[in-house]
């Protein structure tokens, strides 16, 4: 071996193995295809061993490649763990804070809370990541998660805010037309197959059935817009439906659909000044919004 390998070379080999292609690795690393090809050749020359074989499935690691990929994965985990521990030693609330949540919570609940937090802690720069899927806080995909779940991950710590209640909503015009029979007679907007698993989807299947679901969407925000446009009745969180004058609630919230709202972080980060300040301030603001969440 002519010279020691550095971390970037391990990252490159792991990226090729993860994507099974040079193009995929180039996209993941922000490089061009020819650079990845050239660097892989240089690494193999340094090691004196072939790391990948080209097959119909793409780039398949050789035994030597598998060893290097395993070591790269171990190194990545160690680096992430080190970053979490160091981040947890902040003394002043400064730096970037990555917060993940879903679009409906960001639009209808968080915006004024985040503005107040920024006014109180101008040294903290917020990066709000809207994602229906749960991001991995152990890997620092985000620092804080504001999630609706009845089963928060055991590895995370935080605070239960309270239940999010759901109810049936329709346009005021449709409610005036059908009155108390809206749930029994209105066409419904349902949740598509790629909507994240939620008891509301099962309620629609059980109570409404497939034939009356004339329109399907895969997000709460698109449900609200479709219902307000007069497309039919639909299920919405009360903090969304009660917020809008162009939506009318049909009956009381449905307790079977309750899902808890949590604010969570990784144990290694909870003492970081910026995380602690956010959890305390925004957590308290969310608790003050419990009546809105509960549809009171």
C-alpha positions as CSV (number, residue, x, y, z in Angstrom):
1,X,0.0,0.0,0.0
2,X,1.5,3.3,-1.1
3,X,-0.3,5.7,1.3
4,X,-2.9,5.5,4.1
5,X,-6.6,5.7,3.1
6,X,-8.6,8.7,4.4
7,X,-12.3,8.9,5.5
8,X,-13.4,10.3,2.1
9,X,-12.2,7.2,0.4
10,X,-14.2,4.9,2.8
11,X,-17.3,7.1,2.2
12,X,-16.9,6.7,-1.6
13,X,-16.7,2.9,-1.4
14,X,-19.7,2.7,0.9
15,X,-21.7,5.0,-1.3
16,X,-21.0,2.8,-4.3
17,X,-22.0,-0.3,-2.3
18,X,-25.2,1.4,-1.0
19,X,-26.3,2.5,-4.5
20,X,-24.8,-0.4,-6.5
21,X,-23.7,2.1,-9.1
22,X,-21.2,4.9,-9.8
23,X,-23.9,7.3,-10.8
24,X,-25.8,6.7,-7.6
25,X,-22.7,7.2,-5.5
26,X,-21.9,10.4,-7.5
27,X,-25.3,11.8,-6.7
28,X,-25.1,10.9,-3.0
29,X,-21.6,12.5,-2.7
30,X,-22.2,15.5,-4.9
31,X,-19.5,14.4,-7.4
32,X,-19.6,13.6,-11.1
33,X,-19.5,10.1,-12.5
34,X,-16.0,10.3,-13.9
35,X,-14.6,11.5,-10.5
36,X,-16.1,8.5,-8.7
37,X,-14.7,6.2,-11.4
38,X,-11.2,7.7,-11.2
39,X,-11.1,7.7,-7.4
40,X,-12.3,4.1,-7.2
41,X,-9.5,3.1,-9.5
42,X,-7.0,4.9,-7.4
43,X,-8.2,3.3,-4.2
44,X,-8.0,-0.2,-5.8
45,X,-4.5,0.6,-7.0
46,X,-3.5,1.7,-3.5
47,X,-4.9,-1.4,-1.9
48,X,-3.7,-3.7,-4.7
49,X,-7.2,-5.4,-4.6
50,X,-10.4,-5.2,-6.6
51,X,-13.3,-3.9,-4.5
52,X,-16.2,-4.4,-6.8
53,X,-17.4,-6.7,-9.6
54,X,-19.7,-5.4,-12.3
55,X,-22.8,-7.6,-12.6
56,X,-26.4,-7.4,-13.9
57,X,-27.4,-6.0,-10.5
58,X,-24.7,-3.3,-10.6
59,X,-21.5,-3.0,-8.6
60,X,-21.2,-5.9,-6.3
61,X,-18.6,-5.7,-3.5
62,X,-15.9,-8.4,-3.6
63,X,-14.8,-9.9,-0.2
64,X,-12.3,-7.1,0.1
65,X,-15.0,-4.5,-0.8
66,X,-17.3,-6.0,1.8
67,X,-14.6,-5.6,4.5
68,X,-14.1,-2.0,3.5
69,X,-17.8,-1.2,3.5
70,X,-18.3,-2.8,6.9
71,X,-15.4,-0.7,8.3
72,X,-16.8,2.4,6.7
73,X,-20.2,1.8,8.3
74,X,-18.6,1.3,11.7
75,X,-16.6,4.5,11.2
76,X,-19.7,6.5,10.2
77,X,-21.6,5.3,13.4
78,X,-18.6,6.3,15.5
79,X,-18.5,9.8,13.9
80,X,-22.2,10.3,14.4
81,X,-22.0,9.2,18.0
82,X,-19.1,11.6,18.6
83,X,-21.1,14.5,17.0
84,X,-24.1,13.8,19.3
85,X,-21.9,13.8,22.4
86,X,-20.1,17.0,21.4
87,X,-23.4,18.7,20.5
88,X,-24.8,17.8,23.9
89,X,-22.1,19.9,25.6
90,X,-23.3,23.3,24.2
91,X,-23.4,26.0,26.9
92,X,-25.3,28.7,24.9
93,X,-28.2,28.3,22.5
94,X,-26.5,28.8,19.2
95,X,-26.0,27.0,15.9
96,X,-28.3,25.0,13.6
97,X,-31.2,23.2,15.0
98,X,-33.0,20.6,12.7
99,X,-36.6,20.1,13.6
100,X,-38.7,17.5,11.8
101,X,-42.5,17.3,11.7
102,X,-45.4,16.9,9.3
103,X,-46.8,19.6,7.1
104,X,-50.1,20.1,8.9
105,X,-48.4,20.6,12.3
106,X,-45.9,23.1,10.7
107,X,-48.6,25.1,8.9
108,X,-51.4,25.2,11.5
109,X,-49.5,25.0,14.8
110,X,-45.8,25.7,14.7
111,X,-45.2,28.8,12.6
112,X,-45.9,31.4,15.4
113,X,-44.1,29.2,18.0
114,X,-41.0,29.0,15.8
115,X,-41.1,32.8,15.2
116,X,-41.3,33.4,19.0
117,X,-38.4,31.0,19.6
118,X,-36.2,32.7,17.0
119,X,-37.0,36.1,18.6
120,X,-35.9,34.7,22.0
121,X,-32.8,32.9,20.7
122,X,-31.5,34.7,17.6
123,X,-28.3,32.7,17.7
124,X,-30.2,29.5,16.8
125,X,-30.8,28.8,13.1
126,X,-33.8,26.6,12.4
127,X,-33.9,24.0,9.7
128,X,-37.5,22.6,9.6
129,X,-37.8,19.3,7.7
130,X,-41.3,18.3,6.7
131,X,-41.4,14.5,6.4
132,X,-44.3,12.0,6.7
133,X,-41.8,9.3,7.5
134,X,-40.0,9.2,10.8
135,X,-36.4,10.6,10.5
136,X,-33.6,8.9,12.4
137,X,-32.6,11.1,15.3
138,X,-29.9,8.6,16.3
139,X,-28.2,9.3,13.0
140,X,-28.7,13.1,13.4
141,X,-31.2,13.3,10.5
142,X,-32.8,15.8,12.8
143,X,-32.3,17.1,16.4
144,X,-35.9,17.3,17.5
145,X,-39.0,15.6,16.2
146,X,-42.6,16.7,16.7
147,X,-44.5,13.6,15.9
148,X,-48.0,12.2,16.1
149,X,-47.7,8.7,17.4
150,X,-49.1,6.4,20.1
151,X,-45.9,4.5,20.2
152,X,-42.9,6.8,20.4
153,X,-39.5,5.2,19.8
154,X,-38.1,3.9,23.1
155,X,-34.6,5.3,22.3
156,X,-35.9,8.9,22.3
157,X,-36.8,11.1,25.2
158,X,-39.2,14.0,25.4
159,X,-42.7,15.1,26.4
160,X,-46.2,14.0,25.5
161,X,-48.2,17.1,24.6
162,X,-51.7,15.6,24.5
163,X,-54.1,13.9,22.1
164,X,-54.8,15.1,18.6
165,X,-58.5,14.6,18.0
166,X,-60.1,14.0,14.6
167,X,-63.6,14.7,13.3
168,X,-65.6,14.7,10.0
169,X,-65.6,18.0,8.1
170,X,-67.3,19.2,5.0
171,X,-67.9,22.5,3.3
172,X,-70.6,24.8,4.9
173,X,-72.6,24.5,1.7
174,X,-72.6,20.6,1.9
175,X,-73.5,20.7,5.6
176,X,-76.4,23.1,4.9
177,X,-77.7,20.7,2.2
178,X,-77.4,17.4,4.1
179,X,-77.6,18.6,7.7
180,X,-77.5,15.8,10.2
181,X,-77.3,13.2,7.5
182,X,-74.0,14.4,6.2
183,X,-72.0,11.4,7.4
184,X,-74.6,8.9,6.1
185,X,-75.1,10.5,2.7
186,X,-72.2,12.7,1.7
187,X,-69.5,11.5,-0.8
188,X,-66.2,11.1,1.1
189,X,-62.6,12.0,0.3
190,X,-60.5,9.1,1.5
191,X,-56.8,8.5,2.2
192,X,-54.7,6.9,-0.6
193,X,-52.7,3.7,-0.2
194,X,-49.5,5.7,0.3
195,X,-50.9,7.7,3.2
196,X,-49.0,6.8,6.4
197,X,-50.8,4.2,8.5
198,X,-53.4,5.9,10.7
199,X,-56.6,4.7,12.4
200,X,-58.6,7.3,10.3
201,X,-57.9,5.3,7.2
202,X,-59.3,2.2,8.9
203,X,-62.3,4.1,10.1
204,X,-63.1,5.2,6.6
205,X,-62.9,1.7,5.3
206,X,-65.2,0.4,8.1
207,X,-67.7,3.2,8.3
208,X,-67.8,4.7,4.8
209,X,-66.7,1.9,2.5
210,X,-64.9,2.1,-0.8
211,X,-67.9,3.1,-3.0
212,X,-68.5,6.4,-1.2
213,X,-64.8,7.4,-1.3
214,X,-64.9,9.3,-4.5
215,X,-61.5,11.0,-4.2
216,X,-58.3,10.0,-2.5
217,X,-55.4,12.0,-1.2
218,X,-52.2,11.3,0.7
219,X,-51.8,14.3,3.0
220,X,-53.8,16.2,5.6
221,X,-53.3,19.5,3.8
222,X,-54.6,18.1,0.5
223,X,-57.6,16.6,2.4
224,X,-58.4,20.1,3.8
225,X,-58.3,21.7,0.4
226,X,-60.4,19.0,-1.2
227,X,-63.0,19.2,1.5
228,X,-63.1,23.0,1.4
229,X,-63.6,22.9,-2.4
230,X,-66.8,20.9,-1.9
231,X,-65.4,17.6,-3.1
232,X,-67.0,15.7,-0.2
233,X,-66.7,15.1,3.5
234,X,-63.4,14.0,5.0
235,X,-61.5,13.3,8.2
236,X,-59.3,16.1,9.6
237,X,-57.5,16.8,12.8
238,X,-59.5,19.4,14.7
239,X,-56.6,21.8,14.9
240,X,-56.8,22.0,11.1
241,X,-60.6,21.8,10.5
242,X,-61.6,24.2,13.3
243,X,-59.0,26.7,12.1
244,X,-60.7,27.4,8.8
245,X,-63.9,29.3,8.1
246,X,-64.4,27.3,4.8
247,X,-64.8,24.0,6.7
248,X,-67.6,22.9,8.9
249,X,-67.4,20.1,11.5
250,X,-70.0,17.4,11.4
251,X,-70.6,16.2,14.9
252,X,-68.2,15.7,17.8
253,X,-64.6,14.5,17.5
254,X,-64.2,10.7,17.2
255,X,-62.3,9.5,20.3
256,X,-61.4,6.2,18.5
257,X,-59.0,8.2,16.3
258,X,-57.0,9.9,19.0
259,X,-53.3,10.0,18.4
260,X,-50.8,11.6,20.8
261,X,-48.5,14.5,19.9
262,X,-45.0,14.3,21.2
263,X,-41.9,16.5,21.2
264,X,-38.8,14.2,21.2
265,X,-35.0,14.2,21.0
266,X,-32.1,11.8,21.4
267,X,-30.8,11.4,25.0
268,X,-27.3,12.5,23.9
269,X,-28.8,15.9,22.7
270,X,-31.2,16.8,25.5
271,X,-28.6,18.8,27.4
272,X,-27.5,20.7,24.4
273,X,-28.4,24.4,25.1
274,X,-30.3,24.9,21.8
275,X,-32.2,21.6,22.1
276,X,-33.1,22.2,25.7
277,X,-34.3,25.8,25.0
278,X,-36.4,24.6,22.1
279,X,-37.9,21.6,24.0
280,X,-38.8,23.9,26.9
281,X,-40.2,26.9,25.0
282,X,-41.9,25.2,22.1
283,X,-43.0,22.3,24.3
284,X,-44.8,24.7,26.6
285,X,-46.4,26.5,23.7
286,X,-47.7,23.2,22.3
287,X,-49.2,22.4,25.7
288,X,-51.0,25.7,25.7
289,X,-52.5,24.7,22.3
290,X,-54.1,21.5,23.8
291,X,-57.7,22.8,23.6
292,X,-57.1,23.4,19.8
293,X,-55.6,19.9,19.5
294,X,-58.5,18.3,21.3
295,X,-61.2,20.2,19.3
296,X,-62.6,21.8,22.5
